[in-house]
């Protein structure tokens, strides 16, 4: 149904910024035959469901949904899950997260505080999800690589349950403490809100062990939040580490997934590096820890080490956890970073590659570059944004220009290949494609592209020697059709977008500057979805100018760090320069 343009604010709200109905959160099976993903059934339906794509037939099947499992009943969210969704900026409901086994043959998810288990298959009759034994208020379920066990959180406890079908299994506790200020397996506030780490436990490749974060919040000050919609309720207490106050104390422990035996602490120089930023554990090497100093000027990548009497037991990829001797477990430094401003890196690193090769990053020649065993493997000038898969090849996103984000692949045999940009030959994605995502692995990958040429994201499954398969996007089509003039202005060649009213026939227009109110977020991107609100605003009789100044991503480390200890000065100066530069090129600006 066609709607008048004045309905755009309602459409924006109803569609949750046009995210409802769009496929997301892809998991590709190692054999490339199945792709699990999330999608709500319509562009105005917030109840997200778990879907499966059969790569052989192109058939899409809904394998689990809140509508089927809960009926008309409303979903009850535990406080921990509500907080997790807020920190993840999750604006949908239903099944908003899931985890597969290593073969992507089964998936676990939490819904209504309960734990569910479902086969991922399209051949034969569909199998209804089965509820696994668990305590109330389950969240953050993670399936073991072999699919035999699901670990999950319930309150402050790290728990697990077997997935067998005999109906006799009961859940058990892997780690817990009576102190209400101590949690096991959950990401503390700083990690979840500021460092991008939403999880607090990790499975070993052999499915026998869990690395679990122990978080002690007893030193974190308490804040109280009232609910203005329910003034009769008492304010809720929250542990909140305000700037300059004490943080939570975080340590990492190796636990038997069975819950038996002693837990052993992984030791590092935690006084120097109190922040546990990330953990990577794959079959290609021992666990990698990314740790950081509180002043954010120093960070290190650490590899978990065996005791001397276990040396060599695991081969070149490092020892298996079972060979780690009794007592505490040590670490060895793989890489260190030090900056006078702050340290950072693209998401998705560090990681091991096959053969024990070490994938990390380097701010080299003004460029975020990927490095393998210390050697750069991506070219200068191509700004790496995120690594999404590290295996026989590396899948990542990167920007040749700040307005464009492309999907790329690196392999030892072929080097770097552009999967979506001009000359890539990607079906459905024209030259000059805009903002891309990529998931999967070398033999089967899911690529999504948002562009100025079409609304929403075009998503397709790509396999060698096979025709691409389009994954259906059910998101609403906006009633606003943005037209953006992209500019580079001023001595710093600021990236600017100018939006005028649709059909404007000339004459001066009052100007609205529309910057983001902080660093680290980019506004000027070659994707229609970014410009919908700017176009609607312009259609009310304005010229809208959007500019990315210093502190925004896509232009290298020095550009991002130029706002060190001054978040207002450079940003405001760049907005003024952008307006002056745009006015010289666009006569309609008053």
Secondary structure, 3 states (H helix, E strand, C coil): CCCCHHHHHHHHHHCCCCCCCCCEEEEECCCCCEEEEEEECCCCCCEEEEEEEECCCCCEEEEECHHHHHCCCCCCCCHHHHHHHHHCCCCCEECCCCEECCCCCEEEEEECCEEEEEECCCCCCCCCCEEECCCCCEEEEEECCCCCEEEEEECCEEEEEECCCCCCCCCEEEECCCCCCEEECCCCHHHHHHCCCCCCEEECCCCCEEEEEEEECCCCCEEEECCCCCCCCCCEEEECCCCCCCCCEEEEEEEECCCCCCCEEECCCCCCCCEEEEEEEECCEEEEEEEECCCCCEEEEEEEECCHHHCCCCCCCCCCHHHCCCCCEEEEEEEEEECCCCCCCCECCCEEEHHHEEEEEEEECCEEEEEECCEECCCCCCEEEEEEEECCEEEEEEECCCCCEEEEEEECCCEEEECCCCCCCCCCCCCCCCEEEEEEECCEEEEEEECCCCCCEEEEEEECCCCCEEECCCCCCCCCCCCEEEEEECCCCEEEEEECCCCCCCCCEEEEECCCCCCCCCCCCCCHHHHHHHHHHHCCCEEEEEEECCCCCCCCHHHHHCCCCCCCHHHHHHHHHHHHHHHHHCCCEC
